[in-house]
Amino acid sequence: MIGKIEFKKRRDFGQVINDTFTFMRQNFKPLLKTYFTFCGLFVLASMSSMLVYQYKMVNIINTVGNGRSSRGLGLGNIYGLEYFLSLLFSLATYASMTVAILSFIALYVQKGNQAPSTEEVWGYFKYYFFRIFGSSIVLILMVFVGLVFCLVPGLYLFPFVAMMFPIMVIENGTLGYSFSRSFQMIKDNFWVTFGTLIIVWIIVYACMSMVVLPTTLFSMIGMFTSKNPQMSLSLSMATTVLQSLCQVFTIIPIITISLSYFSLLEQKENTGLMERITNFGSTEKPIDTRPEEY
């Protein structure tokens, strides 16, 4: 039987990916409970705004496609209130998921590899949510600008930005501190960190695509086989709902970047090794005096 995952240890590329799914399997129920408790409302808000936007866009496309009108293609109709609300709630969903899962992991480590309660996670969540949410806006804009300039700068920044979030929650770092700390930790391990994250995100997108694929195929078949091609409103709505539900898969890369953080921390500072040496021969687990709520 595989023992509980120990975060504070060095890992290579394969161990990080394997332990990501092992941790998911060992803590599947508490992780899902944490996700739906703290992210459920944001997921519903994001899904609702996307459904309204999708309804509007399907009607516009079908109207224009039948030659009845071309006025619906104006920027004001395409990028209306529904569009910006969907972006806002999508960002809030990702921020809440990031904070909830990282808080779960931080407490898991503090408690000696034991899953924390919802009340304990809430203590972290309410403290870090707005910090992560505000920082996410700044970091997304930074990566977007990097992607615009020949794509390479944005890809280069990707692992550094991802590493900043564990630093913010686990080390209680500010945006500036987390930015410099991230570069310090990844500097000599860029390709391993970058490759690990890319592989995990490919797996995540493959899982999400498999769920959404049936409705997407049926929608395309309906458009190409009909005498009067039109987008199916019901299939488009179903695809949107499935895409919203599939956001649960993004728990996986958050666990991966957390394992990478602790692995790099162990390489740089040997914190886990020093703790084990300090506690060697102790019959009781060390008492963690750090506060769990703020």
Secondary structure as UniProt FT lines:
FT   HELIX           13..26
FT   HELIX           28..65
FT   TURN            66..67
FT   HELIX           71..73
FT   HELIX           75..78
FT   HELIX           81..110
FT   TURN            111..112
FT   HELIX           118..148
FT   TURN            149..150
FT   HELIX           152..170
FT   HELIX           175..186
FT   TURN            187..188
FT   HELIX           190..225
FT   HELIX           233..245
FT   HELIX           246..250
FT   HELIX           251..269
FT   HELIX           271..278
FT   TURN            279..281
//
